[in-house]
Amino acid sequence: MQFTLFGDLFGGIGLFLLGMHLMTQGLRKAAGPSLKQILRTGTRSRLRGLVSGTLITAMVQSSSVVTIATIGFVNAGLLTLAQSVSVIYGCNIGTTMVGWLIALIGFKIKISALALPLIGGGMLLRLAGRGGRLTHIGLALAGFGVFFIGLDFLKGAFAGFEQHMDLSSLGSSGLSLMLFVVTGFVLTLLMQSSAAALAVTLSLTASGSIPLAAAAAMVIGANVGTTSTAILAVIGATSNAKRIAAAHVLFNLLTGLVGLILLLLLAPWLNSIDAARFDLVLLLALFHSIFNLTGVALLWPLTDRLVAILERRFCTQEEDEGRTRYLDDTLVQMPSLAIEAMAKEMTRLDQICSRMAREAINSSDGYNNNRLRAQQQGVDQLVGKIGAFCQRIAENDISAEVSGILPTALRVVRYLNEISRLSCLLPGYYDRFDVIADEATRRDVHDYQKASIKLIDACEIDDSVDRGADSAHLLLHQLERQYQSLKSSILLATTERRLSPEDTVQLLDALSHIHRLAEQAEKVSRYWSGITPLQHRDAAHIATA
């Protein structure tokens, strides 16, 4: 085999990948915020998510860009997992557009008549755009031209391929088809582009180097090979990213299996098709679209079940904490038992919120703001579920005692929710704590933080230890005096120019958040005795109630 064939093949793949990169980057930057807006408004229903994923992927010619944007929206809470799964379906349909582009244009039009004007016009727009949208559109057009030049090199490299390696006898047996599936997978894995593997496959088909069935097997392998990109992208990523990648893998494996079954049934007929009468490249693009559409049709009615399975997988500690452990709908018909289960769940919720408060107040130990926000999401879930559980209890024939407990429980849950919210706000002020110029003020702030954490510890609910609401109330009074004294000293330091007015405003806001957080913790301790049924309270609890 001649060395020039390898050179043309290697260079053709390189030009093709370069063209794809320029097209993707140019179109993505030209779209700008529009891409986010389309995803946000185009996923309000599952069907719209499917259509949006298809159209956007076809437009930017990169499923990875759309997938990454989708993951970002899910993590931000702007998309649900179910909506993102429908977008992933659409991404896989959108990737088939590359095959149609190559089949309908790449092998039908004289490349020099199309590619060179596109490159020239694209660079002219890039120069005239001066960094604006025209610049990115010009870059995309130039990439489009480079894309077709790379395709032309591939087509030329494979023109005499069959003279050096005869593969025409392969592609009918199940074993040989599996080998071509693996080949398509490996090509995609090595080049990290299913489009490039598809271009190689279509070029081999156009040159007659491999039978149609073998080419179809390579297309299946390339389609499954895109999962490698998703798997590599989510190593060490968030739970939502892993769930979306898992949905992508499951979809591609299913579509690959469907395609392989179809291929095994149709292989003899495919290899008997007369290339003089039918466009084999076009048939290959059609096959690629058919088995992806079939995969969507099979998974579409199972999406809710798939989402439910994925939500139970790849859970972080914070997400696990957001799941109820004691609430059970079977207890609703027995209010006294339901109240006890709810009290246990609220005790766990209080421990989570107390941990968040300590972590947020004690900024000297460092913090992870993302972790705090993840914990807040778990708290929000628990608060909603406890509130709904209270409503279900109230729907039954309940005693006056239980009727009085439920509003108190909702009150306590609301205080706990406020603790988690304030805890997430505090990290925004940490830089102000670190740059306090006045030594006396810094020491007073540190003492106030320690006193606040002491109050949080005293207020934390622990069934095994009776800390008592009175001691927490006393600590709050002491903290109140310390807070007022600290505010006065900060204002005095500002008038004496030991603190800047900007630092003072930020510092007082931060201390106000800590003070309010401590108040909410004391209220939880004060009202907690009203949660448990009377027969389970000791004398001290009854007195404080």
Residue, then its C-alpha position, 0 to 999 in steps of 0.5 A: m500500500q502506497f505511503t501517499l494513501f496513508g498521508d491523504l487519509f491522515g490529512g483528510i481526517g485532520l482537515f475534516l476534524l478541523g473543519m468540524h471544530l471551526m464550524t462548531q465553534g463559529l456557530r456556537k459563538a454566533a448563536g451566543p445567548s440564543l442557544k440558552q434561550i432556545l433550550r430554556t423555552g424549547t424544553r417546556s414539554r418532552l416533545r419540544g425538548l426532542v425537537s429542540g435537541t434535534l434542531i440545535t445539534a443539527m445547527v451547531q453540528s456538535s452533540s457534545v456542545v448541546t449535552i454540556a449546555t443541557i447538563g448546565f441547565v439541569n444543575a442550575g435547576l432550569l431543566t428537569l432530568a426528564q426534560s434533559v433526557s428528551v434533549i439527549y434523544g434529540c441530540n442523537i437524531g441531530t447527529t444523523m444530519v452529518g451523514w445526510l450532509i455528506a451524502l447529499i452535498g459532499f459526494k454530489i458537488k465538485i468540491s473546488a466549486l463549493a469549498l474554496p468560495l466558502i473559505g474565501g467568503g468566510m474569511l472575508l466575513r471574519l475580517a469585516g465582522r470585527g469580533g462581532r457575530l459576523t466574525h463567528i459566522g465567517l469562521a463557521l463558513a470557513g470551517f464548512g469549506v475545510f470540512f468538504i476539502g477534508l472529505d474530498f481527501l478522504k474520498g480520494a484516499f479510498a478511491g484505490f483502497e480496494q486494490h490494496m485490501d479486498l474487503s468485499s467478501l466480508g460483511s455477511s456473517g455475524l462475526s464479520l459484522m461485529l468486527f466492523v461494529v468494533t472498528g466503527f467504535v474504535l475510530t470514534l474513540l480515537m478521533q473523539s468524533s462520530a462525524a469523522a468516523l461516519a465520514v470515513t465509513l461513507s468514503l469507504t462505501a462511495s469508493g466501493s471498498i467495503p460492502l454496504a452491510a459492513a459500512a452499516a455495521m461501522v455506522i452502528g459502532a460509530n453511533v455507540g462510540t459517542t458514549s465514550t465522549a460522554i463517559l470521559a466528560v463526566i469523570g468526577a462531575t456532578s450527579n446530574a451530569k452522570r445521570i445525563a451521561a448514563a441516559h446517553v449511554l443507555f440510549n445509544l446502546l439500545t439504538g445500536l442493538v436495534g440497528l444490529i438486529l436490523l442489520l443481521l436480518l437485512a445483511p444479505w439483501l443489503n449486499s445484493i443492492d446494485a450500486a449502479r442503480f441505487d446511491l449506497v451512501l444515501l442508503l447508509a445515511l437513511f439507515h443511520s437515521i432509521f435506527n436512531l428514530t427507532g430507538v427514540a420510539l422504543l424509549w419514549p414511553l419508558t422515559d418516566r421509568l428511566v428517569a426514576i431509575l436514574e434519580r436513584r443512581f449516582c446520588t451524593q450525600e446531600e441528595d441522599e439526605g434529601r430523601t425521607r427515612y421515616l415518613d411512610d404513607t401507611l402511617v397516615q391512618m394512625p396519627s400518633l405513629a405518624i407524629e412520631a415518624m414526623a418528629k424523627e424526620m424533623t430531628r434529622l432535618d434539624q441536625i442537617c441545618s445545624r451542621m450547615a449553620r456551623e459550617a457557614i458561621n465558622s468561616s475560618d475553617g474554609y468552606n465549600n459553597n457548592r456543598l452548602r447549596a447542595q445541602q440546601q436543595g436537600v433541605d428544601q426537599l425534606v421541608g416540602k415532604i414534611g409539609a405534605f405529610c402534615q397535610r395528609i395527616a390532617e385529612n384524617d379524623i384527628s384528635a385536638e392534641v394532634s390538631g395542635i401539633l401539626p401547625t407547630a411542626l410546620r412552624v418549626v420546619r419553616y424556621l429550619n428552612e430559614i436557617s439553611r437559606l441564611s447559611c447559604l448567604l453567609p459565604g458571600y461575606y467571608d472576604r469581608f471577614d478576612v480583610i478587617a483592618d482593625e485588630a480589635t474588631r476582628r477579635d470581637v467578630h471572631d468571639y461573636q462567631k464562636a458564641s453563635i456556634k455555641l448557641i447552635d450547639a445548644c439548640e440542636i435537637d438530640d433525643s438522647v440529650d435533654r438540653g432544654a429550651d431555657s438554656a438556649h433562651l438564656l444564651l440568646h439573650q447573652l448573644e443579643r447583648q454581644y451583638q448590640s455591643l459589637k454593632s456599636s464598636i463597629l460603628l465607632a471604628t468607622t467614625e474613627r476611620r479604622l474601618s471603611p464605610e463599605d466594609t462596615v455595611q457588608l460586615l453589619d449585613a453579615l452579622s445581621h444574618i448570623h444574628r437572625l440565624a441564631e434567632q431561628a435556631e432558638k425558636v426551633s428549640r423553644y417550639w420543639s416541645g410542642i411537637t411530641p405527643l403529651q404522653h411521650r413528653d417528660a415533665a421538663h418538656i411539659a413545663t416549657a411547652 
